[in-house]
Amino acid sequence: MGFIAVWNIAATSKPDHVGSLPLADVLIDWAPVWAVAALGVYAVVSVMYGVANFRDCPEAAKEIEQQVIEARKELKRRGIIST
């Protein structure tokens, strides 16, 4: 919300090109687009960092495999599956 407030003040109070830089006008006009793009880049980098640092948990994998075996036995006992 703070960014929107600052951008709104800057966009509504910029001078009418009298002594101002046209580059500043372009930067102010395109600031919301750059902000959204920056958030997108941050999101992609965060996901990539999380995937790169994901730890393998062999104990959890063994536990899940054991639970799958137990679930299959229970389903066979109840006659829900035949395999």
Distance bins in CASP14 RR format, pairs under 12 A and 6 or more apart:
PFRMAT RR
TARGET T0000
AUTHOR 0000-0000-0000
RMODE 2
METHOD distances of the structure
MODEL  1
1 7 0 0 0 0 0 1 0 0 0 0 0
1 8 0 0 0 0 0 1 0 0 0 0 0
2 8 0 0 0 0 1 0 0 0 0 0 0
2 9 0 0 0 0 0 1 0 0 0 0 0
2 10 0 0 0 0 0 1 0 0 0 0 0
2 35 0 0 0 0 0 1 0 0 0 0 0
3 9 0 0 0 0 0 1 0 0 0 0 0
3 10 0 0 0 0 0 1 0 0 0 0 0
3 11 0 0 0 0 0 1 0 0 0 0 0
3 31 0 0 0 0 1 0 0 0 0 0 0
3 32 0 0 0 0 1 0 0 0 0 0 0
3 34 0 0 0 0 0 1 0 0 0 0 0
3 35 1 0 0 1 0 0 0 0 0 0 0
3 36 0 0 0 0 0 1 0 0 0 0 0
3 38 0 0 0 0 0 1 0 0 0 0 0
3 39 0 0 0 0 0 1 0 0 0 0 0
4 10 0 0 0 0 0 1 0 0 0 0 0
4 11 0 0 0 0 0 1 0 0 0 0 0
4 31 0 0 0 0 1 0 0 0 0 0 0
4 32 0 0 0 0 1 0 0 0 0 0 0
4 35 0 0 0 0 1 0 0 0 0 0 0
4 36 0 0 0 0 0 1 0 0 0 0 0
5 11 0 0 0 0 0 1 0 0 0 0 0
5 12 0 0 0 0 0 1 0 0 0 0 0
6 12 0 0 0 0 0 1 0 0 0 0 0
6 13 0 0 0 0 0 1 0 0 0 0 0
6 28 0 0 0 0 0 1 0 0 0 0 0
6 31 0 0 0 0 1 0 0 0 0 0 0
6 32 0 0 0 0 0 1 0 0 0 0 0
6 35 0 0 0 0 0 1 0 0 0 0 0
7 13 0 0 0 0 0 1 0 0 0 0 0
7 14 0 0 0 0 0 1 0 0 0 0 0
7 27 0 0 0 0 0 1 0 0 0 0 0
7 28 1 0 0 1 0 0 0 0 0 0 0
7 29 0 0 0 0 1 0 0 0 0 0 0
7 30 0 0 0 0 0 1 0 0 0 0 0
7 31 1 0 1 0 0 0 0 0 0 0 0
7 32 1 0 0 1 0 0 0 0 0 0 0
7 33 0 0 0 0 0 1 0 0 0 0 0
7 34 0 0 0 0 0 1 0 0 0 0 0
7 35 0 0 0 0 1 0 0 0 0 0 0
7 36 0 0 0 0 0 1 0 0 0 0 0
8 14 0 0 0 0 0 1 0 0 0 0 0
8 28 0 0 0 0 0 1 0 0 0 0 0
8 31 0 0 0 0 0 1 0 0 0 0 0
8 32 0 0 0 0 0 1 0 0 0 0 0
9 28 0 0 0 0 0 1 0 0 0 0 0
9 31 0 0 0 0 0 1 0 0 0 0 0
10 20 0 0 0 0 0 1 0 0 0 0 0
10 24 0 0 0 0 1 0 0 0 0 0 0
10 25 0 0 0 0 1 0 0 0 0 0 0
10 27 0 0 0 0 1 0 0 0 0 0 0
10 28 1 0 1 0 0 0 0 0 0 0 0
10 29 0 0 0 0 1 0 0 0 0 0 0
10 30 0 0 0 0 0 1 0 0 0 0 0
10 31 1 0 0 1 0 0 0 0 0 0 0
10 32 0 0 0 0 0 1 0 0 0 0 0
11 24 0 0 0 0 0 1 0 0 0 0 0
11 25 0 0 0 0 1 0 0 0 0 0 0
11 26 0 0 0 0 0 1 0 0 0 0 0
11 27 0 0 0 0 0 1 0 0 0 0 0
11 28 1 0 1 0 0 0 0 0 0 0 0
11 29 1 0 0 1 0 0 0 0 0 0 0
11 30 0 0 0 0 0 1 0 0 0 0 0
11 31 0 0 0 0 1 0 0 0 0 0 0
11 32 0 0 0 0 1 0 0 0 0 0 0
12 28 0 0 0 0 1 0 0 0 0 0 0
12 29 0 0 0 0 0 1 0 0 0 0 0
13 20 0 0 0 0 0 1 0 0 0 0 0
13 28 0 0 0 0 1 0 0 0 0 0 0
14 20 1 0 0 1 0 0 0 0 0 0 0
14 21 0 0 0 0 0 1 0 0 0 0 0
14 22 0 0 0 0 0 1 0 0 0 0 0
14 24 1 0 0 1 0 0 0 0 0 0 0
14 25 1 0 0 1 0 0 0 0 0 0 0
14 26 0 0 0 0 0 1 0 0 0 0 0
14 27 0 0 0 0 0 1 0 0 0 0 0
14 28 1 0 0 1 0 0 0 0 0 0 0
14 29 0 0 0 0 1 0 0 0 0 0 0
14 31 0 0 0 0 0 1 0 0 0 0 0
15 21 0 0 0 0 0 1 0 0 0 0 0
15 22 0 0 0 0 0 1 0 0 0 0 0
15 24 0 0 0 0 1 0 0 0 0 0 0
15 25 0 0 0 0 1 0 0 0 0 0 0
15 28 0 0 0 0 0 1 0 0 0 0 0
16 25 0 0 0 0 0 1 0 0 0 0 0
17 23 0 0 0 0 0 1 0 0 0 0 0
17 24 0 0 0 0 0 1 0 0 0 0 0
17 25 1 0 0 1 0 0 0 0 0 0 0
17 26 0 0 0 0 0 1 0 0 0 0 0
18 25 0 0 0 0 0 1 0 0 0 0 0
19 25 0 0 0 0 0 1 0 0 0 0 0
20 26 0 0 0 0 0 1 0 0 0 0 0
20 27 0 0 0 0 0 1 0 0 0 0 0
20 28 0 0 0 0 0 1 0 0 0 0 0
21 27 0 0 0 0 1 0 0 0 0 0 0
21 28 0 0 0 0 0 1 0 0 0 0 0
22 28 0 0 0 0 0 1 0 0 0 0 0
22 29 0 0 0 0 0 1 0 0 0 0 0
23 29 0 0 0 0 0 1 0 0 0 0 0
23 30 0 0 0 0 0 1 0 0 0 0 0
24 30 0 0 0 0 0 1 0 0 0 0 0
24 31 0 0 0 0 0 1 0 0 0 0 0
25 31 0 0 0 0 0 1 0 0 0 0 0
26 33 0 0 0 0 0 1 0 0 0 0 0
26 34 0 0 0 0 0 1 0 0 0 0 0
27 33 0 0 0 0 0 1 0 0 0 0 0
27 34 0 0 0 0 1 0 0 0 0 0 0
27 35 0 0 0 0 0 1 0 0 0 0 0
28 34 0 0 0 0 0 1 0 0 0 0 0
28 35 0 0 0 0 0 1 0 0 0 0 0
30 36 0 0 0 0 0 1 0 0 0 0 0
30 37 0 0 0 0 1 0 0 0 0 0 0
30 38 0 0 0 0 0 1 0 0 0 0 0
31 37 0 0 0 0 0 1 0 0 0 0 0
31 38 0 0 0 0 0 1 0 0 0 0 0
32 38 0 0 0 0 0 1 0 0 0 0 0
32 39 0 0 0 0 0 1 0 0 0 0 0
33 39 0 0 0 0 0 1 0 0 0 0 0
33 40 0 0 0 0 0 1 0 0 0 0 0
34 40 0 0 0 0 0 1 0 0 0 0 0
34 41 0 0 0 0 0 1 0 0 0 0 0
35 41 0 0 0 0 0 1 0 0 0 0 0
35 42 0 0 0 0 0 1 0 0 0 0 0
36 42 0 0 0 0 0 1 0 0 0 0 0
36 43 0 0 0 0 0 1 0 0 0 0 0
37 43 0 0 0 0 0 1 0 0 0 0 0
37 44 0 0 0 0 0 1 0 0 0 0 0
38 44 0 0 0 0 0 1 0 0 0 0 0
38 45 0 0 0 0 0 1 0 0 0 0 0
39 45 0 0 0 0 0 1 0 0 0 0 0
39 46 0 0 0 0 0 1 0 0 0 0 0
40 46 0 0 0 0 1 0 0 0 0 0 0
40 47 0 0 0 0 0 1 0 0 0 0 0
40 48 0 0 0 0 0 1 0 0 0 0 0
41 47 0 0 0 0 0 1 0 0 0 0 0
41 48 0 0 0 0 0 1 0 0 0 0 0
42 48 0 0 0 0 0 1 0 0 0 0 0
42 49 0 0 0 0 0 1 0 0 0 0 0
43 49 0 0 0 0 0 1 0 0 0 0 0
43 50 0 0 0 0 0 1 0 0 0 0 0
44 50 0 0 0 0 0 1 0 0 0 0 0
44 51 0 0 0 0 0 1 0 0 0 0 0
45 51 0 0 0 0 0 1 0 0 0 0 0
45 52 0 0 0 0 0 1 0 0 0 0 0
46 52 0 0 0 0 0 1 0 0 0 0 0
46 53 0 0 0 0 0 1 0 0 0 0 0
47 53 0 0 0 0 0 1 0 0 0 0 0
47 54 0 0 0 0 0 1 0 0 0 0 0
48 54 0 0 0 0 0 1 0 0 0 0 0
55 61 0 0 0 0 0 1 0 0 0 0 0
56 62 0 0 0 0 0 1 0 0 0 0 0
57 63 0 0 0 0 1 0 0 0 0 0 0
57 64 0 0 0 0 1 0 0 0 0 0 0
58 64 0 0 0 0 0 1 0 0 0 0 0
58 65 0 0 0 0 0 1 0 0 0 0 0
59 65 0 0 0 0 0 1 0 0 0 0 0
59 66 0 0 0 0 0 1 0 0 0 0 0
60 66 0 0 0 0 0 1 0 0 0 0 0
60 67 0 0 0 0 0 1 0 0 0 0 0
61 67 0 0 0 0 0 1 0 0 0 0 0
61 68 0 0 0 0 0 1 0 0 0 0 0
62 68 0 0 0 0 0 1 0 0 0 0 0
62 69 0 0 0 0 0 1 0 0 0 0 0
63 69 0 0 0 0 0 1 0 0 0 0 0
63 70 0 0 0 0 0 1 0 0 0 0 0
64 70 0 0 0 0 0 1 0 0 0 0 0
64 71 0 0 0 0 0 1 0 0 0 0 0
65 71 0 0 0 0 0 1 0 0 0 0 0
65 72 0 0 0 0 0 1 0 0 0 0 0
66 72 0 0 0 0 0 1 0 0 0 0 0
66 73 0 0 0 0 0 1 0 0 0 0 0
67 73 0 0 0 0 0 1 0 0 0 0 0
67 74 0 0 0 0 0 1 0 0 0 0 0
68 74 0 0 0 0 0 1 0 0 0 0 0
68 75 0 0 0 0 0 1 0 0 0 0 0
69 75 0 0 0 0 0 1 0 0 0 0 0
69 76 0 0 0 0 0 1 0 0 0 0 0
70 76 0 0 0 0 0 1 0 0 0 0 0
70 77 0 0 0 0 0 1 0 0 0 0 0
71 77 0 0 0 0 0 1 0 0 0 0 0
71 78 0 0 0 0 0 1 0 0 0 0 0
71 80 0 0 0 0 0 1 0 0 0 0 0
71 81 0 0 0 0 1 0 0 0 0 0 0
72 78 0 0 0 0 0 1 0 0 0 0 0
72 79 0 0 0 0 0 1 0 0 0 0 0
72 80 0 0 0 0 1 0 0 0 0 0 0
72 81 1 0 0 1 0 0 0 0 0 0 0
72 82 0 0 0 0 0 1 0 0 0 0 0
72 83 0 0 0 0 1 0 0 0 0 0 0
73 79 0 0 0 0 0 1 0 0 0 0 0
73 80 0 0 0 0 0 1 0 0 0 0 0
73 81 0 0 0 0 0 1 0 0 0 0 0
73 83 0 0 0 0 0 1 0 0 0 0 0
74 80 0 0 0 0 1 0 0 0 0 0 0
74 81 0 0 0 0 1 0 0 0 0 0 0
75 81 1 0 1 0 0 0 0 0 0 0 0
75 82 0 0 0 0 1 0 0 0 0 0 0
75 83 0 0 0 0 1 0 0 0 0 0 0
76 82 1 0 0 1 0 0 0 0 0 0 0
76 83 0 0 0 0 1 0 0 0 0 0 0
END
